[in-house]
Amino acid sequence: MKKICILSLAALVWSACEKLPNTDGITPQKVVLFDNAAVTTIKVKDDSGSSAPTEVKVRLANPIAEDTYYQVSLDKSAITAYNQANKVDYDLVPANTLAMSYTDQGVTKTATTLVVRVPKGQQVSAGKLQFNIGALVDANGQKLSGANNYAVALKLTPMNGTVIVQNNRKNALFLLSRSFKTKVAHLRNKAFHAIYGQNTGKQESGKTYANDVKLTAWTMQYSIAPINASRNAGLMYPNGRASSDSALYNVLYGGSFLFMNGGLKLGFNTDKGKNFKFQEVTGHPSADKWYHVAVTYEELEGRAYLKMYVNGELMFDSAAPAKINDFPILCFGNGNLDAYVREMRLWSKALTQGQVAATQNFVKPDSDGLELYIPYNEDPYVEENGQKVVKNASTNPNKKLPEKWYIHTINGEVKLPTVDYNTEVEF
């Protein structure tokens, strides 16, 4: 059940396939590029950084009959361009966490801007250009926020005027995948219901609440390691006050994902999704056994569109079976639920594929559009005036939905699954 590689897919937006640039009469062989992928992911631990140096190579399209030199430097503009293309929010790592060096002909230099050499008649840079990521702390030694995304961005500049740089490989971007430990919830036997604004009890015809909001765009997001992935195990779905029939009920059946709308059943339909199966967890739910799921919905020009991502890969892409814009109740699971779960979120916007990939493990609590955020590493509620009020970790100041959510109660039954927090996972 190896986790799908997720962050490199966003590079398709930032660094689409291109022909070599127009050379305007310069010999085509005099083209240089980073030999590394345009976007790479590096695993780091907050307390100790990367486990090994990351090596960077410069490559010529063809050999040149003399030594040539190239400047490699940190370049925040590459991150800015990547963020704009993918609608994400990576920051350049603080300078105090990065050590970059170049060793050539027995001499080692350390700086954030270095000059590398490609020897006469060769195509790949000589020596070793590399960088290490240290502990993720600021200049004062304080730990960096666990919710921030960081990257190393390098720019390649020829120092010989007759050499040009290939446009789509003039930057190399290294996204930091931050390793961390957290307790996770083991949910089973019942569904979780959160209801906003007013805890209106049993769902029945005619029941309304004046402050209900129609969301014309939304995202449901969560991470799951299923113990039961085969016997109609419920996942996250919307619900209304007037009926318990969800407009987008969904379950895992035989390892496959199914959307349900009335009598209509929809499964994954993309090339990646058609044969995809969720695998059941046995033993400890290690990081490679988790699935990071996002369902996005958006109404455009009178039509509704639905997408679903698993580990950042697009698994379902279609017109929605109905307009699903009025659901004051967010549910997770059913009587067959048995899974490790974390990071339940509801957004009032349709996340892009890049945003889905960038927010799989953690999210900034004040992110635009984040309406409900339940990390689920502890009980997600507090007692207040005889009701269970959801501990909403979202600090987004511009919420579209009412601020307060409750654990839904129906005829005295509090809609919470059986839970324990006895499991810790290192992601």
N, C-alpha and C positions, 0 to 999 in steps of 0.2 A: 504494500500500500504506500509506495513511495510518493511523497508529496510532489505535485507538479511544480516545475520551475515557474515562478509567477512574475517576477519583476522584469525579466528580460523582455516579456511581451510588450511592455510599454515602450520599449525602444523602437518598435515598429512604427509608432507615431512620430517619435523624435528623429529617427534615423532611417527613413524609408530607403528602399533600394534606389540608387542613382547610378548613372553612367559617370565615368571619369569626367572632370570638369573641362570646359572649353579652354584649351591651352593657348589660344591666340597666337599660334605660330611657334610656341616653345615645343621642343621635342617631347612627345608624350612620355618617354621613359623617365623624364625628370619630374616625377610625381611621388610625393611622400605621404605616408599615412601612419596612424597608430596601428600596430599589429594586434593590439588587444581589441576585443569586441567593443562596439560603441557604448554599450551599457553592460556592466558586470555587477554581480551582487557579492559582497564580502560579509562573512559572518564575523561578528565581533561581540565580545562580552563587555558590559559596561565597566566592570571593575578592573579588567586586565587588557582590553583591546583585542586586536587580531592575534591569532595563534601563530601566524607566520607572515613574513613580508610578502607584499604583492609586487610582482615584477612587471615592468612596463617596457615594451619594445617599440622601436621606430623602424618602419620598413619602407624601402624604395620599391617602386613598381618594377624597375630594372636597375642593374648596377650602373654606376657612374665612374668615369676614369680618373677620379680624384677623391680624396677625403672630403666629405661634406658634413656640415654641422647644423644642429637643430636645437632650438630653445624649447624646453618643456617647462611649463609653469602652471601654478594653480590659477584657475580662471572661473570666478563665480558666474560669469555671464552664461556659461554652458548650463549651469543649474537653473538659471532664470529661464532660459529657452526651453529646457526640459519641463520645468514646472508649468509654463504657459501652454505647451503642447499637450500636456497630460492632465492639466488642472489639479496638480498636486503641490506640495509645499516643502520640498527638501531644502535644507540649509547646508552651506559649506561647513565642513567640520572646523571647529576652532583651531587656530594655528598651533596652540600648545599641545594638541592631541596628535599631531602629525609629524613624523620624521621622514623626510625624503632625502635620498642620497644617490650619488652616481659614482661608480668606481670604474676607471678606465686606465690602462697602462700603469697599474699599481698605485694610482692616486685616487683618493676618495674625497668627494666634496659633498657637503650637506647644506641644503637651502630649499626654498620653495620655488626657486627658478634655477634651472640647471641647463647646461649645454651638453648635448650628447653627440657622439661621432658615429657616422657610418663610414667604414673604411673603403678606400678605393677598391672597385671591382666587387664589392659585396652589397647585399641588399638589406641586411639587418644590423641594427646598431651594435657597436662593440661594447664590451664591459657589461656592467649591471646597473640598471636604473630601477630603484625600488622604493617603496614607502611602507612604513609601519603605522598602524593606528594604536595609540596608547589608551589608557583609561579615559573614559568619556567624562571629563571634568572641565570646568571653566578655568580661566587664568588664576582664580583664587582657590582652586582645588575643590570647588563645590560640584557635586554630581549634576550632570545635564539632565534636563527633564526627560523622563521616560517616554513621554508622548511625542517628542520631536523626531522628525526624520532627518538624517544627515547623509552627506555624500562627499566624495572627493572628486573634483573635476579638474582635468588637465587639458591644457591647450598646446598644440604643436605649431611652431613657427619656424619655417626655413630661414637660415641665415645666409644662404646663397641665393642671390636674386634670380637665378635661372631655374630654380626648383620651386614648384608650386605644391600646395597641399591639397589632397583630395578632400573636397568640401564636406562630405558626410563622414569623414574619419579624421577631422582636424581636432576633435575633442574626444576624450575618453572619460566616461562617467562611471564611478564606482559607488553604488548605493550600499549603505551600511544596513545589514540585517542584524538587528540588535538581539542578542541572546539574553533571556531573563527567566527567572523562576517565579511561578505564581501558583497559588491554590486554585483548583477548578472545582466546579459543582458537579456532583454525580446526581442527576435527576432521574426519577423513575415513577411509574405507576399512575400519575395524574398529570393534568395540564397546568401550565402557568398562564394566568390571565392578568394583564394590567389594563386598567380603564382610566381614561383621563377625565378631568373636570368634575364629574359627579359619579359616585358609585351607585348607579341606578338599578342594581340588582338583576333580577331575572329578565332575560331577553324575551320580549313579547311585542306583538303588533301594536303600533301606535306610540310606543315609548320613545321619547325624544329628550334632548337636552339643548337648551338655547345656544350654547357656545360650541356646538359641534362644528368642525371645520372640514370642508372638502379639500383634499389634497390632490391636485392634478399632477403631481410628481412626488415620488417617494422611493425610499430604499429600505428594505428589511435586511439586516445583516447579523450574522452570528458565526461562531465557531463550534464544531461538534466532532466528537469522537464516539461513534455509535456502538453500543454493545448490541442493541437490536437494530439491524438495518434491513430486516426481511419481513417482519410481521406487522405491516400497517402501522409503523411507528410514526406518530405525528411530529411535524417540525413547526416552523414559525408561519403563522397565517393571520390575516386580518378578520375582524368580526364586528358586527354592529349591535346596536342596542335593541333593535326591533326583531331580530331573528338570530338564532344560534347557527344557522346555515351560513358558513363562510363562503364568500364569493371567490376565494382562492385557497381552499383547503389543500394541504399537501402532506404526503406521507412518503416513507421509504417502504417499498414492497419488493422483496426478492433482490435487494441491493439497488433497485432502480428508483428514481425520483418520479413522483406523479403529482401534477397539478390537477385539481378537480374543481369544476364549476358546474353545478347541477349534475347532469348526467355525462358531461364532457370530461374526458381524461386526456391530459397532455403529458408527454414525456420529453426528455431532452431531444433536440432536433438538429444540433450542429454537428459538423464532422467530428469535433472533439467529444461531443456529448452522446452520440448515438449508441455507443457500446460501453459507456462509462458505468461502473458499478461502485457503490459505496461498500467498503469492506468493514466487517465487524471487528471491534477491538476485543482481543483476549489479553489478559494480563495488564501491565502498566500502559496507560495511554501516552506513550512517548510522542514527541513533537511530530514525527513523520506519520502518525496515525490520525492526525486531525484534518478536518475539512473546513475550509474557510468559505462561507456561503454568503452570497449577496443576491437579492432579488430586486430588480429595479423596474419602475413603472413610470411612464410619462405620457401625457396627453398632448398631441401635436396636431394642430389644424383639424380638430374634431375627432381624431382617431387616437386610440390608446395602444401603447406598445409595451411589451413585457420582455425583460431579459433576465437571465440567471447565470451567475458565475460561480464556479467552484475552484478554489485556489487560484483565482485570477483568470481562469480560462472561461471563455464564453461557451456555455452548455445549452442554452435555450435562447432563441431570438425569434419573436413572432408578434403579430398583433395580439393584444390581450383578448381573452374570451368575453370580456365585458368591461365596462367602466368600473373601476374599483377605487373610488376616491373618498369614500365615507366609511371610515372604520375607527371608531373611538376605542375599540378593544384590540389589544395586541396579544396574541396567544402563542404558546409554544407547547407542543406535545399533546398527548392523549393518554388513555389508559395503558397503551402499549409502550409508552416512553421508557427507555432505558439507555442513557447516554451521558457522557461527560460533555459539559457545555460551558462556554464562557463568551463574554463580549456580545451580549444582545444589544442591538441598536436599531432605532427607527429614525430615518432622515426624512425631511420634507423636500428633498430633491432627488433626482435620479443621478447617482454617482456614475462617473465615467469608468471605463475599464482601468485606467491608470489610478484613479482614486480608490477603486476597490482593492487593487493590488497593494497600494501604499498604506492602507488602513487595516490590513488583515489582523495584525497582532495587537495593535494599539491605536489610539486616536487622540487628538487634542480635544479635551473636553469642551473647549469653546468654539469648536469648528462650526462654520456657517452651515445651517440646515440640520444640525444634530438636535433632534427633539427629545429622544429618550435614550439613555445610555445606562446599561446595567452590566458592570464588569462580571458579576456573579462569582466573585471569590469569597463572598460572605452572604448572609441573608439580605435580600434586596429590599428590605422595608424597615420602617420604624412604626411603633404604636403611637397613634395620635388621636385623642378623643374617641377611643373605642374602635378606630379603624386602622388598618394597615396601610400606611402611606409609602409608596415606592421611593427608595433612595435613588433619585435621578442624578447621575454623575455628570450630566450635561450642564455646562455653564454658558452655553450659547445665549447671548443676550437678546437675540432677535427671533425667538421661537414663534412659530405660527400656531401651534397647538397650545391649549391651556397648560400652565406650568405644572400643576399638581396632578399626579397619577396615583391611583389606588390599586391595591390587590383586589380584584373583582370578587364580590361575594354574592352568591346566589342561594336564597332561602337558607341563610346561615352557614352555607358551605364556603369556606375560603378557598379560592382557586389557586392552590399551590401544590406542586409535586412533592413527593418524599425527596429529601436532599441530605447529602453529607458533603463535607469539605475536607475529607481525609487524604486527598490526593494532591500532590505537588508535581508540576511538570516544568521542565526546562525547555523553553522554546528557542 
